[in-house]
Amino acid sequence: SPHIHRGSLDAVLSYLMSGRFFSGGDATFAFGVRKLADQFCLKDLVDKVEAELVTMLSKQRVLAFLGQVFGSGGRLEAACLEMVKANDCAVLRRQKEKLGQ
């Protein structure tokens, strides 16, 4: 597909050869790799990527992250939902202007 980012594909191929993944703290890159891993049914890689993304999760990023994984049933979705539900959904009140986007 012409929409596949070369770096994401390289990371998937590297994972297939080494069993390792490291995003370097780049959430955009990690989500690109996660998307490819999901398309290629590489559940272990999806899990590794999500484990890294969970460490990058913050109140400022939670809605953006949740928007990318909603319905996946993975650990990142669970962590996002837990953060949203915390303190009586305070994050939703603080970021209500982003909800319409």
KEVOGU-631437 format. One line per 10 residues: number of its first residue (from 1); for each residue x, y, z of N, C-alpha, C, O. Coordinates in steps of 0.05 Angstrom, whole numbers, plus 5000, padded with zeros to 4 digits. Each point is the difference from the previous one (the first is absolute). Example, Ala and Ser with C-alpha at 12.3 -4.5 7.8 and 13.67 -1.06 7.14 Angstrom:
1) 5264 4886 5156 4982 5024 5000 5018 5024 5000 5021 5000 5013 ~ 4972 5021 4973 5016 5024 5001 4985 5022 5014 5010 5022 5004
***
This chain:
1) 5017 4976 5000 4983 5024 5000 5018 5025 5000 5020 5001 5014 ~ 4973 5019 4970 5016 5024 5000 4997 5017 5025 5016 5019 5004 ~ 4965 4975 5013 4996 5015 5025 5016 4989 5024 4998 5011 5022 ~ 5018 4968 4973 5016 4989 5021 5025 5017 5003 5015 5004 4981 ~ 4991 5005 5043 5024 5015 5006 5024 4981 5001 4999 4980 5013 ~ 5022 5027 4973 5024 4983 4998 5011 4993 5027 5007 4977 5005 ~ 4994 5042 5013 5011 4995 5027 4984 4980 5015 5011 4983 5014 ~ 4962 5018 4983 4983 4981 5013 5004 4972 4989 5002 4980 5015 ~ 5000 5018 4959 5005 4974 4987 5027 4989 5009 5003 4976 5006 ~ 5018 5041 4995 5026 4991 5009 4999 4989 5028 5012 4980 5007
11) 4972 5034 5010 4998 4991 5028 4986 4973 5002 5008 4983 5017 ~ 4972 5012 4967 4986 4974 4999 5019 4979 4991 5001 4978 5012 ~ 5014 5027 4967 5019 4980 4990 5022 4994 5020 5008 4977 5004 ~ 5001 5044 5009 5020 4997 5021 4990 4983 5023 5013 4983 5011 ~ 4962 5022 4997 4987 4984 5021 4998 4971 4992 5006 4982 5016 ~ 4987 5013 4959 4997 4972 4991 5027 4985 5001 5001 4976 5005 ~ 5021 5039 4991 5026 4987 5001 5012 4999 5028 5014 4981 5007 ~ 4980 5039 5010 5013 5001 5026 4981 4996 5024 5009 4993 5022 ~ 4965 5011 4974 4981 4998 5022 5000 5025 5017 4988 4999 5022 ~ 5026 5022 4969 5001 5024 5017 4987 5024 4986 4999 5001 4975
21) 4991 5017 5041 4989 5025 4990 5006 5022 5020 4998 4997 5024 ~ 5010 5027 4965 5005 5023 5017 4992 5025 4984 5010 5004 4978 ~ 4973 5012 5033 4989 5023 4986 5017 5025 5005 4997 5020 4985 ~ 5021 4980 5034 5015 5023 5006 4983 5023 5012 5008 5023 4998 ~ 4969 4970 5012 4982 5020 5012 4984 5015 4979 4987 5020 5007 ~ 5012 4971 4969 4986 5013 4978 4972 4987 4997 4998 4978 4988 ~ 4982 5034 5023 4973 4989 4999 4989 4997 4972 4987 4980 4993 ~ 5019 5039 4990 4990 4999 4972 5012 4976 4986 4985 4985 4986 ~ 5041 5011 5017 5013 4976 4989 4988 4975 5011 4995 4981 4985 ~ 5002 5018 5041 4989 4976 5013 4972 4993 4990 4994 4977 4995
31) 4989 5044 5002 4973 4994 4989 5002 4990 4971 4983 4984 4992 ~ 5035 5026 4993 5004 4990 4972 5007 4971 5000 4990 4984 4984 ~ 5029 5008 5034 5008 4972 5002 4977 4983 5010 4996 4978 4991 ~ 4989 5033 5029 4978 4985 5011 4979 4994 4979 4989 4978 4998 ~ 5006 5042 4985 4980 4996 4978 5009 4978 4981 4984 4983 4993 ~ 5041 5018 4999 5010 4979 4982 4999 4972 5014 4992 4981 4988 ~ 5017 5018 5037 5000 4975 5014 4972 4989 5002 4996 4975 4997 ~ 4985 5042 5007 4972 4991 5002 4991 4990 4972 4986 4979 4999 ~ 5021 5035 4980 4992 4992 4973 5012 4973 4993 4988 4983 4987 ~ 5037 5012 5022 5014 4975 4994 4995 4978 5021 5012 4979 5000
41) 4969 5026 5019 4993 4981 5021 5023 4992 5017 5003 4976 5007 ~ 5015 5043 5000 5023 4995 5017 4993 5008 5028 5009 5021 5010 ~ 4975 4963 5004 4990 5007 5026 5022 5006 5020 4998 5018 5016 ~ 5024 4966 4984 5022 5005 5018 5012 5028 4996 5007 5014 5020 ~ 4996 4994 4955 5010 5027 4995 4981 5021 5008 5008 5021 5011 ~ 4966 4975 4984 4980 5019 5009 5002 5004 5030 4999 5022 5010 ~ 5004 4956 5005 5003 5001 5029 5025 5015 5008 4999 5016 5019 ~ 5024 4979 4968 5024 5014 5007 4998 5030 4995 5008 5016 5016 ~ 4980 4991 4961 4996 5029 4993 4982 5013 5021 5005 5022 5009 ~ 4973 4964 4997 4981 5011 5019 5013 5003 5028 4994 5019 5014
51) 5024 4963 4993 5013 5002 5026 5017 5026 5001 5001 5013 5020 ~ 5012 4993 4958 5016 5025 4998 4981 5024 5000 5005 5020 5014 ~ 4973 4979 4971 4982 5022 4999 4987 5006 5028 4995 5023 5006 ~ 5000 4956 5009 4989 5004 5027 5019 5017 5017 4991 5017 5016 ~ 5035 4980 4980 5020 5016 5015 4999 5029 4991 5009 5018 5015 ~ 4981 4988 4961 4999 5027 4990 4973 5014 5006 4996 5023 4994 ~ 4986 4961 5017 4972 5010 5005 5000 5022 5021 5014 4998 5020 ~ 4971 5023 4974 4998 5022 5019 4971 5012 4998 4986 4993 4981 ~ 5007 5023 5038 4973 5013 4999 4997 5017 4975 4978 5002 4989 ~ 5044 5009 5001 4998 5017 4976 4997 4983 4975 4988 5009 4980
61) 5022 4967 5020 4999 4983 4976 4979 4978 5001 4995 4987 4979 ~ 4991 5010 5043 4983 4977 5003 4978 4999 4979 4994 4978 4990 ~ 4993 5044 5003 4978 4999 4981 5011 4994 4972 4987 4985 4985 ~ 5036 5026 5008 5012 4994 4974 5007 4971 4998 4996 4987 4979 ~ 5016 5002 5042 5008 4972 5000 4975 4982 4999 4999 4981 4984 ~ 4981 5026 5032 4975 4984 5000 4987 5000 4973 4989 4979 4991 ~ 5012 5043 4995 4988 5002 4974 5013 4981 4980 4987 4992 4981 ~ 5038 5002 5023 5014 4982 4981 4997 4970 5007 5005 4983 4983 ~ 4986 5011 5041 4998 4972 5008 4973 4991 5009 4996 4977 5008 ~ 4985 5042 4992 4973 4994 5010 4988 4975 4985 5000 4999 4976
71) 4991 4982 5040 4988 4976 4989 5020 4977 4996 4992 4978 4991 ~ 5033 5027 5014 5021 4980 4996 5000 4979 5022 5009 4977 4995 ~ 4983 5030 5029 5001 4982 5022 5027 4995 5012 5004 4981 5015 ~ 5016 5035 4977 5027 4996 5009 5006 5014 5026 4984 5014 5011 ~ 5041 4983 4997 5009 5011 5026 5000 5031 4999 4995 5013 5020 ~ 5011 4998 4956 5000 5030 4998 4972 5011 5003 4996 5020 5013 ~ 4985 4967 4974 4972 5009 5003 4992 4999 5029 4987 5018 5010 ~ 5019 4960 5003 4993 4997 5029 5013 5022 5017 4987 5011 5017 ~ 5038 4995 4978 5014 5020 5015 4988 5028 4995 4997 5016 5018 ~ 4996 4989 4957 4987 5025 4993 4973 5003 5014 4994 5021 5012
81) 4990 4958 4986 4973 5001 5013 5003 5004 5030 4984 5014 5013 ~ 5036 4973 4999 5004 5003 5029 5007 5029 5007 4990 5010 5020 ~ 5027 5002 4963 5007 5028 5005 4976 5018 4996 4997 5019 5015 ~ 4987 4976 4965 4976 5017 4995 4981 4998 5024 4988 5019 5008 ~ 5008 4956 5002 4981 4996 5022 5010 5011 5027 4984 5004 5018 ~ 5042 4999 4984 5012 5009 5026 4989 5027 5008 4994 5017 4983 ~ 5003 4987 5043 4991 5025 5011 4974 5010 4988 4997 5023 4993 ~ 4984 4958 5004 4974 5006 4989 5001 5014 4973 4986 5019 4995 ~ 5031 4970 4988 5003 5009 4972 5009 5029 4998 4993 5014 4981 ~ 5024 4994 5037 5011 5028 5000 5014 5007 4974 4998 5023 4991
91) 5016 4958 4997 5014 5006 4975 4981 5008 4978 5007 5017 4983 ~ 4969 4973 5017 4980 5008 4980 4991 5029 5004 4997 5014 4980 ~ 5000 4993 5044 4992 5028 5006 5022 5020 4992 4995 5021 4990 ~ 5030 4971 5016 5023 5018 4994 5005 5002 4970 5010 5020 4990 ~ 4983 4959 4995 5006 5000 4971 4975 5000 4983 5000 4990 4978 ~ 4978 5021 5032 4974 4999 4986 5001 5012 4972 4985 4992 4983 ~ 5033 5028 5013 5002 5013 4973 5011 4980 4979 4994 5004 4977 ~ 5021 4976 5032 5011 4980 4981 4980 4978 4993 5004 4986 4981 ~ 4975 5012 5034 4981 4978 4996 4985 5002 4974 4992 4979 4989 ~ 5004 5045 5001 4986 5003 4974 5017 4996 4976 4990 5001 4977
101) 5036 4995 5027 5019 4998 4977 5000 4972 4989 5015 4995 4981
***
